[in-house]
Amino acid sequence: MYLIFLFRTRSLHLHETMNRRVGTHVSCVICSRYLINRKCSTQDSTAAPSVAELKGRYEVLRAQVLACKGEIQKLRSENLYTAASCENIRKTAQAQAKQAHNGAIRSFARDMLDVCDALQVVARKVEEYTQRNSIISKSEASVLTGVTLTEEVALRVLKRYGVTRMHTKVGALFDEEKEEKLFTVPSTPSLQEGSVAEIVKSGYDMNGLVLRRAEVGLSEDS
C-alpha cells in the first residue's frame, strides 16, 4: 500500500511539474509572438514614405507657395495703385487750392487797382502842382506827402501778393500784349509812329502774368 501511495504521489507531482513547464513554454511563445507582431507594426508605422507620396506633398506645398506669391503680387499692385491714386488726389487738391488762392488774389488785386489808379491820378496832380508852385506851405506839403506815401503803401501791399506796376514809358514802342490803345495822336520827330504818346492808366502784372494792360495813347502818322 505504501508503495502504491508513493507511486501515485510522485506521479501527481510529475504531472504538476510538467503542466507548469508546458504553461511556462506556452506563455513564452505567446509573449514572443506578441513582441514580434508589435515590432513589425512599429516598423510599418515608421516606414519611409514612398516617392509618389513625397511628390504629392511637394506639389501641394508648391501650389501653396505659388498661391502666396500671387496674393503678395496682387496686394503689392493694389498698394501701388492706391499710392498713385492718393498722389493724384493730393496733386489735384493742391492745384485746385492754388488755383482758388490765385483767383481770390487776382480778384482782390483787380479791386485794388481802382484805388491805385485814383491815387496815381492824385499823385500826378500833386507833381504838377509842385512844379507850378515854387512856394508851398507846410500844410500843403504835408497833404501832398501824405498822398504820395498812401500810393506807395498801396503798391507795397499789392507787391506782397505778387502784383507789380508795369514801367510803361512814353516814347517806347507799342506792345499789344502789355498795352491797350485808347486813342491816337499825330507822330512827331520825337515820337515816331507806333510809339506810346501818353499813359492814361498804368498796367499791372501778377507773378509774371499780365493782370491788366496799360491804357495808352498811340502816335500815328496823319
DRENSEZA-435085 format. One line per 3 residues: number of its first residue (from 1); for each residue x, y, z of N, C-alpha, C. Coordinates in Angstrom, 3 decimals. Example, Ala and Ser with C-alpha at 12.3 -4.5 7.8 and 13.67 -1.06 7.14 Angstrom:
<rs>
1> 13.190,-5.690,7.800,12.300,-4.500,7.800,13.200,-3.300,7.800  12.850,-2.250,7.080,13.670,-1.060,7.140,12.900,0.030,7.870
</rs>
This chain:
<rs>
1> 0.836,-1.201,0.000,0.000,0.000,0.000,0.875,1.258,0.000  1.899,1.160,0.766,2.782,2.330,0.861,3.433,2.610,-0.466  3.813,1.586,-1.193,4.443,1.758,-2.497,3.469,2.356,-3.489
4> 2.233,1.891,-3.427,1.198,2.430,-4.331,0.988,3.913,-4.055  0.925,4.233,-2.780,0.718,5.643,-2.398,1.882,6.490,-2.850  3.091,5.958,-2.689,4.276,6.704,-3.096,4.306,6.893,-4.592
7> 3.954,5.846,-5.298,3.923,5.939,-6.763,2.925,6.990,-7.222  1.744,6.992,-6.656,0.696,7.955,-7.034,1.130,9.388,-6.710  1.804,9.516,-5.551,2.244,10.865,-5.150,3.273,11.402,-6.115
10> 4.222,10.570,-6.497,5.251,11.013,-7.440,4.655,11.281,-8.817  3.716,10.424,-9.181,3.076,10.659,-10.500,2.345,11.997,-10.528  1.639,12.287,-9.452,0.907,13.569,-9.380,1.866,14.740,-9.404
13> 2.997,14.576,-8.682,3.995,15.655,-8.640,4.620,15.863,-10.004  4.903,14.742,-10.668,5.484,14.835,-12.007,4.507,15.484,-12.986  3.247,15.119,-12.841,2.220,15.703,-13.726,2.102,17.215,-13.527
16> 2.102,17.657,-12.272,2.022,19.096,-11.981,3.249,19.841,-12.506  4.446,19.164,-12.350,5.673,19.810,-12.836,5.631,19.987,-14.336  5.174,18.944,-15.033,5.070,19.018,-16.492,4.064,20.087,-16.918
19> 2.979,20.182,-16.207,1.965,21.215,-16.541,2.544,22.620,-16.383  3.312,22.785,-15.314,3.909,24.104,-15.097,4.891,24.439,-16.209  5.695,23.446,-16.596,6.681,23.689,-17.649,5.996,23.978,-18.993
22> 4.962,23.220,-19.273,4.212,23.466,-20.533,3.569,24.841,-20.524  2.996,25.213,-19.369,2.367,26.545,-19.276,3.375,27.651,-19.462  4.538,27.443,-18.847,5.587,28.463,-18.995,6.036,28.574,-20.435
25> 6.170,27.422,-21.099,6.596,27.424,-22.501,5.554,28.111,-23.386  4.311,27.812,-23.124,3.225,28.450,-23.904,3.227,29.958,-23.689  3.418,30.365,-22.443,3.445,31.809,-22.151,4.597,32.479,-22.868
28> 5.757,31.799,-22.891,6.914,32.382,-23.584,6.655,32.505,-25.067  6.010,31.463,-25.610,5.684,31.516,-27.048,4.732,32.657,-27.345  3.726,32.836,-26.519,2.739,33.918,-26.725,3.414,35.281,-26.623
31> 4.274,35.423,-25.601,4.972,36.717,-25.445,5.894,36.990,-26.622  6.556,35.940,-27.095,7.458,36.134,-28.235,6.687,36.567,-29.468  5.561,35.911,-29.713,4.738,36.289,-30.869,4.220,37.732,-30.740
34> 3.835,38.123,-29.510,3.338,39.495,-29.291,4.424,40.535,-29.570  5.637,40.227,-29.083,6.738,41.167,-29.307,7.093,41.260,-30.782  7.071,40.102,-31.475,7.370,40.111,-32.912,6.331,40.918,-33.684
37> 5.046,40.680,-33.362,3.965,41.427,-34.037,4.066,42.924,-33.767  4.371,43.273,-32.511,4.486,44.697,-32.153,5.646,45.351,-32.892  6.770,44.655,-32.989,7.932,45.186,-33.699,7.619,45.391,-35.169
40> 6.943,44.442,-35.750,6.565,44.571,-37.172,5.615,45.737,-37.384  4.649,45.886,-36.430,3.709,47.005,-36.546,4.428,48.340,-36.435  5.394,48.430,-35.499,6.158,49.670,-35.340,6.980,49.974,-36.574
43> 7.567,48.950,-37.138,8.348,49.150,-38.356,7.479,49.614,-39.510  6.264,49.094,-39.587,5.352,49.519,-40.666,4.937,50.964,-40.509  4.668,51.388,-39.217,4.199,52.758,-38.989,5.292,53.782,-39.193
46> 6.550,53.399,-38.975,7.657,54.341,-39.145,8.389,54.141,-40.462  7.785,53.439,-41.365,8.438,53.199,-42.651,8.516,54.487,-43.453  9.565,54.699,-44.250,9.752,55.907,-45.073,8.640,56.011,-46.108
49> 8.125,57.298,-46.356,7.073,57.464,-47.367,7.613,57.146,-48.754  6.718,56.787,-49.606,7.099,56.428,-50.970,7.408,57.672,-51.785  7.993,57.466,-52.974,8.325,58.574,-53.874,7.065,59.289,-54.340
52> 6.034,58.528,-54.623,4.778,59.134,-55.079,4.173,60.018,-53.997  4.258,59.541,-52.735,3.729,60.344,-51.629,4.523,61.627,-51.452  5.851,61.519,-51.537,6.691,62.714,-51.429,6.410,63.689,-52.564
55> 6.229,63.167,-53.757,5.924,64.032,-54.900,4.588,64.732,-54.722  3.626,64.005,-54.167,2.330,64.621,-53.908,2.421,65.742,-52.889  3.174,65.480,-51.803,3.363,66.531,-50.796,4.070,67.749,-51.398
58> 5.074,67.497,-52.231,5.807,68.601,-52.876,4.886,69.445,-53.755  4.035,68.777,-54.518,3.126,69.513,-55.395,2.144,70.362,-54.592  1.687,69.831,-53.464,0.769,70.599,-52.607,1.462,71.841,-52.054
61> 2.677,71.646,-51.516,3.425,72.787,-50.976,3.776,73.796,-52.067  4.124,73.295,-53.246,4.457,74.187,-54.363,3.248,75.027,-54.774  2.089,74.388,-54.805,0.868,75.128,-55.139,0.569,76.191,-54.091
64> 0.787,75.866,-52.815,0.562,76.848,-51.752,1.527,78.022,-51.864  2.801,77.743,-52.183,3.788,78.820,-52.341,3.422,79.725,-53.507  3.027,79.115,-54.626,2.628,79.914,-55.791,1.404,80.767,-55.480
67> 0.463,80.201,-54.736,-0.723,80.973,-54.359,-0.348,82.154,-53.469  0.579,81.931,-52.528,1.031,83.025,-51.660,1.750,84.104,-52.460  2.596,83.678,-53.417,3.284,84.659,-54.252,2.296,85.478,-55.071
70> 1.282,84.811,-55.612,0.267,85.542,-56.368,-0.488,86.534,-55.511  -0.808,86.143,-54.285,-1.511,87.047,-53.374,-0.631,88.235,-53.000  0.665,87.962,-52.772,1.596,89.054,-52.452,1.695,90.035,-53.609
73> 1.808,89.504,-54.832,1.885,90.370,-56.006,0.610,91.183,-56.183  -0.527,90.558,-55.922,-1.803,91.265,-56.024,-1.878,92.401,-55.013  -1.495,92.108,-53.765,-1.519,93.141,-52.725,-0.527,94.255,-53.032
76> 0.629,93.875,-53.595,1.621,94.887,-53.947,1.093,95.805,-55.047  0.438,95.222,-56.041,-0.137,96.029,-57.125,-1.231,96.945,-56.596  -2.069,96.409,-55.720,-3.131,97.232,-55.135,-2.539,98.366,-54.308
79> -1.455,98.077,-53.594,-0.802,99.110,-52.789,-0.236,100.217,-53.670  0.425,99.825,-54.778,0.971,100.824,-55.698,-0.144,101.641,-56.335  -1.239,100.975,-56.699,-2.365,101.689,-57.308,-2.975,102.675,-56.318
82> -3.119,102.231,-55.071,-3.678,103.122,-54.047,-2.758,104.313,-53.796  -1.454,104.051,-53.745,-0.500,105.147,-53.535,-0.541,106.141,-54.694  -0.632,105.623,-55.926,-0.706,106.514,-57.089,-1.997,107.325,-57.076
85> -3.103,106.681,-56.696,-4.377,107.400,-56.626,-4.323,108.498,-55.569  -3.740,108.180,-54.421,-3.617,109.193,-53.363,-2.742,110.357,-53.818  -1.665,110.041,-54.542,-0.780,111.099,-55.029,-1.499,111.985,-56.046
88> -2.292,111.360,-56.928,-3.053,112.147,-57.904,-4.088,113.028,-57.210  -4.747,112.467,-56.205,-5.736,113.252,-55.461,-5.059,114.424,-54.756  -3.871,114.148,-54.180,-3.144,115.218,-53.485,-2.752,116.328,-54.450
91> -2.230,115.936,-55.621,-1.820,116.935,-56.602,-3.019,117.719,-57.122  -4.130,117.018,-57.369,-5.329,117.702,-57.847,-5.844,118.689,-56.809  -5.892,118.235,-55.551,-6.357,119.128,-54.486,-5.425,120.319,-54.320
94> -4.116,120.056,-54.429,-3.144,121.142,-54.305,-3.294,122.144,-55.445  -3.497,121.621,-56.673,-3.674,122.513,-57.820,-4.960,123.322,-57.694  -6.027,122.667,-57.237,-7.291,123.383,-57.061,-7.178,124.449,-55.976
97> -6.489,124.096,-54.890,-6.311,125.083,-53.819,-5.487,126.272,-54.304  -4.432,125.973,-55.075,-3.600,127.054,-55.607,-4.385,127.910,-56.586  -5.192,127.251,-57.420,-5.999,127.995,-58.381,-7.008,128.888,-57.667
100> -7.653,128.332,-56.636,-8.613,129.135,-55.877,-7.915,130.294,-55.167  -6.726,130.010,-54.630,-5.961,131.063,-53.943,-5.581,132.176,-54.915  -5.051,131.780,-56.078,-4.665,132.785,-57.075,-5.875,133.543,-57.603
103> -6.998,132.826,-57.748,-8.211,133.500,-58.203,-8.682,134.549,-57.214  -8.603,134.204,-55.921,-9.013,135.172,-54.900,-8.077,136.383,-54.888  -6.776,136.118,-55.049,-5.813,137.226,-55.070,-6.029,138.111,-56.296
106> -6.265,137.482,-57.451,-6.500,138.263,-58.673,-7.741,139.133,-58.526  -8.777,138.561,-57.909,-9.996,139.346,-57.703,-9.731,140.515,-56.757  -9.003,140.247,-55.665,-8.662,141.315,-54.731,-7.789,142.375,-55.403
109> -6.810,141.912,-56.194,-5.894,142.850,-56.848,-6.632,143.731,-57.854  -7.551,143.131,-58.598,-8.307,143.931,-59.579,-9.111,145.032,-58.888  -9.676,144.689,-57.725,-10.417,145.713,-56.986,-9.479,146.797,-56.463
112> -8.282,146.386,-56.055,-7.319,147.358,-55.542,-6.766,148.267,-56.636  -6.810,147.806,-57.895,-6.276,148.629,-58.981,-7.052,149.932,-59.134  -8.346,149.890,-58.836,-9.127,151.134,-58.910,-8.604,152.150,-57.893
115> -8.259,151.651,-56.697,-7.701,152.544,-55.676,-6.349,153.086,-56.129  -5.520,152.206,-56.682,-4.196,152.638,-57.156,-4.315,153.643,-58.300  -5.305,153.429,-59.180,-5.500,154.375,-60.288,-5.858,155.759,-59.756
118> -6.760,155.778,-58.758,-7.156,157.064,-58.185,-5.969,157.736,-57.495  -5.200,156.965,-56.745,-4.028,157.537,-56.077,-2.989,158.013,-57.087  -2.850,157.289,-58.188,-1.886,157.701,-59.209,-2.295,159.015,-59.862
121> -3.591,159.163,-60.105,-4.071,160.425,-60.686,-3.790,161.583,-59.738  -4.092,161.354,-58.435,-3.841,162.412,-57.455,-2.345,162.706,-57.362  -1.516,161.653,-57.396,-0.066,161.861,-57.314,0.441,162.675,-58.504
124> -0.125,162.441,-59.671,0.273,163.235,-60.842,-0.131,164.702,-60.668  -1.307,164.885,-60.135,-1.746,166.261,-59.889,-0.831,166.939,-58.873  -0.433,166.179,-57.865,0.481,166.727,-56.857,1.797,167.124,-57.507
127> 2.308,166.262,-58.377,3.568,166.568,-59.055,3.437,167.806,-59.929  2.326,167.903,-60.647,2.103,169.090,-61.481,1.991,170.349,-60.620  1.317,170.210,-59.491,1.139,171.366,-58.603,2.480,171.836,-58.050
130> 3.300,170.887,-57.625,4.601,171.280,-57.074,5.511,171.881,-58.143  5.349,171.452,-59.375,6.156,172.020,-60.453,5.719,173.446,-60.794  4.428,173.720,-60.648,3.931,175.063,-60.959,4.176,176.047,-59.822
133> 4.236,175.522,-58.601,4.373,176.410,-57.435,5.701,176.140,-56.735  6.510,177.157,-56.722,7.812,177.022,-56.063,7.706,177.186,-54.563  6.669,177.884,-54.112,6.481,178.104,-52.675,5.244,177.326,-52.233
136> 5.410,176.381,-51.311,4.308,175.548,-50.813,4.323,175.615,-49.294  3.144,175.823,-48.726,3.048,175.905,-47.267,3.267,174.525,-46.642  3.501,174.557,-45.323,3.728,173.297,-44.611,2.502,172.394,-44.653
139> 1.321,172.964,-44.534,0.096,172.159,-44.562,-0.092,171.514,-45.935  0.185,172.293,-47.000,0.072,171.738,-48.344,1.107,170.630,-48.564  2.319,170.889,-48.104,3.374,169.882,-48.258,3.023,168.598,-47.515
142> 2.397,168.767,-46.336,2.002,167.587,-45.559,0.956,166.765,-46.303  -0.020,167.455,-46.899,-1.072,166.745,-47.651,-0.481,166.057,-48.880  0.358,166.791,-49.607,0.956,166.229,-50.816,1.832,165.011,-50.491
145> 2.590,165.122,-49.413,3.426,163.987,-48.997,2.572,162.797,-48.575  1.459,163.080,-47.894,0.549,162.004,-47.474,-0.029,161.246,-48.659  -0.370,161.976,-49.740,-0.896,161.320,-50.946,0.154,160.394,-51.551
148> 1.378,160.890,-51.651,2.460,160.081,-52.226,2.735,158.836,-51.388  2.757,159.014,-50.062,3.006,157.872,-49.180,1.876,156.850,-49.253  0.638,157.331,-49.374,-0.507,156.417,-49.484,-0.403,155.558,-50.737
151> -0.002,156.168,-51.848,0.175,155.408,-53.083,1.276,154.364,-52.914  2.365,154.742,-52.270,3.467,153.796,-52.065,3.043,152.618,-51.185  2.248,152.918,-50.152,1.763,151.841,-49.276,0.875,150.877,-50.055
154> -0.011,151.415,-50.885,-0.893,150.561,-51.686,-0.090,149.659,-52.624  0.955,150.202,-53.228,1.789,149.403,-54.128,2.552,148.317,-53.365  2.991,148.620,-52.148,3.695,147.618,-51.344,2.761,146.479,-50.951
157> 1.520,146.831,-50.630,0.543,145.788,-50.281,0.313,144.860,-51.470  0.149,145.434,-52.653,-0.050,144.613,-53.847,1.174,143.746,-54.137  2.354,144.287,-53.884,3.580,143.541,-54.169,3.690,142.299,-53.300
160> 3.147,142.358,-52.075,3.170,141.171,-51.212,2.373,140.024,-51.816  1.434,140.335,-52.673,0.630,139.319,-53.352,1.111,139.063,-54.778  2.302,139.528,-55.103,2.866,139.270,-56.416,2.426,140.221,-57.501
163> 1.784,141.330,-57.141,1.278,142.295,-58.124,2.224,143.500,-58.159  2.703,143.820,-59.341,3.603,144.965,-59.512,3.132,145.823,-60.679  3.468,147.094,-60.610,3.095,148.039,-61.671,4.103,147.949,-62.818
166> 3.585,147.915,-64.033,4.460,147.903,-65.207,5.083,149.284,-65.407  6.299,149.282,-65.900,7.004,150.538,-66.133,6.899,150.912,-67.617  5.702,151.303,-67.993,5.488,151.752,-69.370,6.040,153.170,-69.523
169> 6.770,153.395,-70.597,7.406,154.700,-70.807,6.890,155.354,-72.082  6.737,156.676,-72.006,6.363,157.445,-73.199,7.523,157.395,-74.191  7.199,157.139,-75.432,8.221,157.042,-76.474,8.631,155.612,-76.781
172> 8.257,154.651,-75.896,8.582,153.249,-76.151,7.639,152.687,-77.207  8.096,151.689,-77.929,7.261,151.074,-78.954,6.071,150.364,-78.318  4.952,150.414,-79.021,3.706,149.829,-78.519,3.831,148.302,-78.442
175> 3.408,147.715,-77.306,3.406,146.264,-77.089,1.965,145.837,-76.838  1.394,145.165,-77.816,-0.030,144.818,-77.733,-0.329,143.886,-76.562  0.621,143.050,-76.149,0.385,142.123,-75.043,0.296,142.842,-73.701
178> 0.964,143.990,-73.593,1.003,144.696,-72.314,0.275,146.030,-72.339  -0.133,146.469,-73.506,-0.740,147.804,-73.621,-1.989,147.751,-74.486  -2.921,148.620,-74.150,-4.183,148.735,-74.882,-4.313,150.161,-75.432
181> -4.563,150.240,-76.723,-4.656,151.555,-77.365,-6.045,152.140,-77.144  -6.078,153.375,-76.593,-7.349,154.076,-76.403,-7.589,155.118,-77.489  -6.537,155.771,-77.905,-6.658,156.811,-78.926,-5.316,156.966,-79.619
184> -5.304,157.767,-80.644,-4.060,158.027,-81.389,-3.820,159.528,-81.471  -2.568,159.881,-81.616,-2.163,161.277,-81.812,-1.163,161.308,-82.963  -1.068,162.438,-83.624,-0.100,162.524,-84.730,1.323,162.333,-84.224
187> 2.105,161.626,-84.980,3.505,161.410,-84.620,4.303,162.683,-84.830  5.377,162.808,-84.111,6.265,163.967,-84.189,7.698,163.470,-84.339  8.635,164.370,-84.582,10.032,163.932,-84.670,10.520,163.214,-83.412
190> 9.983,163.604,-82.250,10.394,162.948,-81.001,9.558,161.704,-80.698  8.403,161.573,-81.360,7.537,160.409,-81.168,7.319,159.741,-82.522  8.052,158.683,-82.756,7.898,158.009,-84.035,6.588,157.233,-84.074
193> 6.176,156.890,-85.244,4.913,156.176,-85.409,4.968,154.825,-84.686  3.869,154.515,-84.006,3.777,153.244,-83.282,4.367,153.273,-81.894  4.683,154.453,-81.389,5.228,154.558,-80.035,4.169,155.098,-79.088
196> 4.379,154.896,-77.791,3.441,155.358,-76.768,3.567,156.867,-76.627  2.421,157.555,-76.800,2.420,159.009,-76.698,1.965,159.480,-75.320  1.089,158.710,-74.664,0.555,159.120,-73.361,0.099,157.878,-72.606
199> 0.263,157.929,-71.285,-0.175,156.821,-70.423,-1.392,157.286,-69.632  -2.527,156.672,-69.920,-3.758,157.020,-69.209,-3.843,156.237,-67.893  -3.645,154.933,-67.965,-3.630,154.074,-66.772,-2.448,153.117,-66.874
202> -1.782,152.947,-65.768,-0.641,152.024,-65.758,-1.120,150.575,-65.813  -0.297,149.734,-66.389,-0.598,148.302,-66.406,0.014,147.598,-65.207  -0.514,146.417,-64.898,-0.021,145.639,-63.755,0.122,144.175,-64.168
205> 1.136,143.534,-63.618,1.269,142.089,-63.805,1.281,141.395,-62.453  0.969,140.103,-62.490,0.885,139.309,-61.259,1.677,138.025,-61.458  2.749,137.911,-60.710,3.621,136.733,-60.805,4.074,136.472,-62.239
208> 4.418,137.549,-62.935,4.924,137.422,-64.293,3.869,137.380,-65.368  2.590,137.339,-65.000,1.498,137.315,-65.968,0.765,138.651,-65.937  0.297,139.069,-67.115,-0.376,140.366,-67.214,-1.709,140.314,-66.480
211> -1.858,141.194,-65.497,-3.122,141.302,-64.773,-4.051,142.297,-65.455  -3.477,143.400,-65.893,-4.236,144.393,-66.658,-3.272,145.146,-67.558  -3.662,145.295,-68.819,-2.807,146.041,-69.745,-2.901,147.541,-69.471
214> -1.826,148.218,-69.782,-1.813,149.683,-69.624,-2.667,150.316,-70.721  -3.377,151.375,-70.364,-4.192,152.115,-71.333,-3.384,153.321,-71.803  -3.125,153.366,-73.104,-2.211,154.385,-73.636,-2.787,155.023,-74.897
217> -2.197,156.190,-75.202,-2.425,156.827,-76.498,-1.254,156.502,-77.410  -1.541,156.268,-78.690,-0.524,155.802,-79.630,-0.281,156.849,-80.708  0.967,157.046,-81.045,1.310,158.010,-82.096,1.221,157.337,-83.462
220> 0.608,158.073,-84.404,0.469,157.573,-85.765,0.690,158.721,-86.740  1.141,158.365,-87.932,1.295,159.384,-88.972,-0.078,159.793,-89.480  -0.267,161.072,-89.606,-1.552,161.590,-90.095,-1.639,161.479,-91.610
</rs>
